[in-house]
Amino acid sequence: MESTSPPLFAEERRRSILNLLEKQNKVYVPELCEFFNVSPATIRTDLRVLDNEGVLKRTHGGAVNLSKAAYEPTSDFKLSQKNAEKKRIAEYAIELIKNGDTITLDTGTTTLELAKLLPSRHDLTVITNDIAIATYLEHNSSASIIILGGTMRRGFNCTAGSMAAKMMEQFNVDKAFIASNAFSFETGFSTPSEEQAEIKRAMIRSASTVNVLIDSSKFNSSAFYKFAQLKDIDHLVTDNHLSSEDVGRLHSSHETLKIAIV
């Protein structure tokens, strides 16, 4: 990094830090001190303020772009995002489910939208680690519900960890519906939580058909823990805000993959 000339006001400096993160994904305190010609205490204050605003993630010695961080918005926050797209994805996915199916629903707001449509199907068995999904189905459907036991993730309405993953491994299901925090063509599907990645892998291994439900805003980003590649899934469902370039790359990526853009 090359040094800037006159000193910047705090707000200008913080905007510049975010611009740097957009380009290189990670910044370090000593480099920022040299770049802006300010003290380490000033830079640490900047990073603390920006972290509190939720626009970057502080790490030991610097900060990372949130798309590269082990960062995950809470369920309540995610419920407010991309609602129309999630509903369209769910409306497509319900057509993949037949009466009598045994399915597993991963935790997530898109899979919750799918769960809200399941009362239209009969004689289902639903395995999930999502408490909100299980509660909705208990009150609104006749489905048999199996909840994967494990440690509760506060703020995320779900269980997580090796206990839940081992329980999932006991089952064989017709169809799995998996959510993902991020996807890139280079690294595949990923999530910020190691415990959630473990459960997603177990759900994928247990299913005859694997369906990933992911809105277009998650494309071209990476979270910390990889759990699948395109070759590991059978069907990808996303929304029509995906770029034409990404649509083309999907169609040429894996010859057996079914793609639905809704």
N, C-alpha and C positions, 0 to 999 in steps of 0.2 A: 504494500500500500504506500502510496506517495502522500506526503504531507500537504495539508491545505494551507492557503495563505492566511487572511485575517481570521481571528477567533470567531466562532459562531455562537449565537445565542443557544440556550439549552434546547429549545424546541427545534431549531434548525439542525442542531447536532444530532438529536434523536431521530429526526426524519432521515438524516444522512446514514445513521447506523442501520435503519431499516432498509434503505436502498442498497447498502453493502450486503446485507443478509440476503436480499433478493438475488444478488449476483453470485455469492459464494457459499451460502447456506450456513456458514459458521464464522464467528469473529472472536478474537482474543483480546483481553484487556490491554496487554502491552502494545499490540499493534494499533489499537484504537487510541491509546495515549499518544503514540507517535503521530498518528494520522491527524488527530485534532489538536495536538500540542496542549493537552490538559493532563491533570494528575489522575492516577489510578482511582482515587476516591471519587472524583467527578464522573469517571466512566462507570464505576460500580453503581453510583446513584442513578445514572441514565438507564443502565440495564435493569435495575430494580424497578424503576418507574415503568419502563416498557413491559417488563414481565407482569407487573400488577395490572397493566392495561390489557393484558392478554394478547399482545402482538408479537412477542418472541418468548423463548424459554431460556432462562439463565442456566448456565452450567458452571462447573468448576473452572474458573479462569476465563470465562467468556459467555457466549450465548449462541443459540442455534435458531435457525428458521423453524417455525412451528411445523412445517410440512416434513421436517427431518427429525423432529423431537419425539420423545416418548410422551406425547401429550394427547389427551383424549377429552373432548368436550363431554359434559354430563348428559344424561338422557334427557333431562328437561330442556337443555339448550338445543340438542339435536332435534327434538320434537318440533321446534319452531323453524327448522331449516328445510327448504326444498319440499314442502308438503305436497304440492300438486304433482311433482315428479314422482315422489314416493307412492302416491295413490295410483298413478298410472302403471307403475311397475308392479304394484300389488294386484291390480285388476288384470294384468296379463298373467301373472304367476298363478292366480287362482284357477285359471283354465288348465294348468298343468296338473292339478290335483283332482283325483277321481274318488267317488264314494268307495270306502273300504281301504283307502291307502293308509300306510304307516309312514309318518313323516317326522322329520326333525326340523325345528325352527330355531335358528341361531338368535341370540339376543340382538336387538336393534330396532330402530324406529321404522324402517321399511318392512321388516318382518312383522312388526306389530300391526302395520296397515294390512298385511296379508292375513294375519290372525283374525282381524275384524271381518274378513270375508269368509272365513271357514264355516260359520253356521249354515252356509248354503250347501255344505257337503255332509254326508251321513256316514256313520260307522268308521270315523277316523280314529287313529291313535296318534297322538302328538307328543313328541319328546322335546323338551325345551329346558334351557337354563335361565330363561327370562321370566321373572316373577310377574311382570305386567301382562305378558302374553298368557301365562297360566291362569291368572286371576280373571282376565277377560273371557277366556274360553270356559272357565268354570261357571261363570254367571250367564253366558250367552250361547253355549253350544252343548251338544250331547257327546262331544268327543271324549275319549279316554285320554287322560292327561298324565304324563310322567314327567316329574321335575327332577332334573339332575342335581344331586346334592353336592354341596361344596361351600366354600367361604363366600359370604355375601360381599359384593363390591358396593360399597356405600356410594350413592349418587348415580348408580348405573342399573339398578333394578334387576340384578342377575347374580348367579353364582359363578364362581371361577375356580381354577386350580386343578391339580392332578386328581383330586377325589372325583370331581365332576367328569373329567376326561375319562378316567377308568370306568366309571359307571356307564358312560356312553359307549364304550368299547364292548359292552355286553350285548348290544342290540344290533340287529340288521334291519335297516329301514328301506322303504321303496325310494324315497326322495328326501334329499336334504336341501334346505333353503338357507344359504349362508350370506351374511352381511360382511362388508369389508370397509375399513376406515380409509384405505388407500389402494391405488393400483398404478403400477408403471409397467411398461412393456419389458423393461430391463430386469426388474426385481420381482414382478408378480404382485400378488395380493398380500397386504400386510396390515398389522394392527399395533397400536402402542403397547399393548399388554401381553406379556409372555403367557400369563394364565389363560387369557382369551384365545391366543394363538393355539395353545395346546388343545382346548376344547374344539375349536374349529377344525383342526386336523383330525381329531377323533370323529367328529360328525361326518367329515368327508370320507374317511376310511370305512365308515359303517353303512354308507348309502350306495344303492344301486345306481342312482342318478343324482348328480350334484348340480344344483342351480345356484348361481351367485347373483344376488340382487344388489345393484350398486348404481347410485346416481352419478351423472356425468361430472359433478364437481369433485369427485374422488379420483378422477383420472390424472395421470402424470404427477403423482405424488407418492411419497413413501413414508411409512411408519417404521418403527424399530424392528418388529418381529415379523418375518415372512411366514406365511402358513400355506400358500398354494401358488402354483403356476397355472397358466391357461391350460396346459396339457392335463392338469389334474381335475378339471371340471368338464361337465357336459353341455351346460347351457348358461349363457350370460345374458342377463336382462338389464338394460339401462335406458335412460331417457333420451329424447331427441335433441338435446342441447349439446350432444357430443360433436366435436369438430369433424369435418369430412375427412381430414387426415387420419384421425384416430379410428373412425369407422373403417377406412381402408386398411389400416394396420390390423384391426381386429379380424377382418374378413380374410386376410392373407396369413394370419398368425398360426392357425391350427386347423387342419382340414376337417376334423370331425367335430369341431366346436359349433354348436348352434348359437346364433346371436339374434336377440330381439331388441330392437330400438323402438321405444314406444313414446 
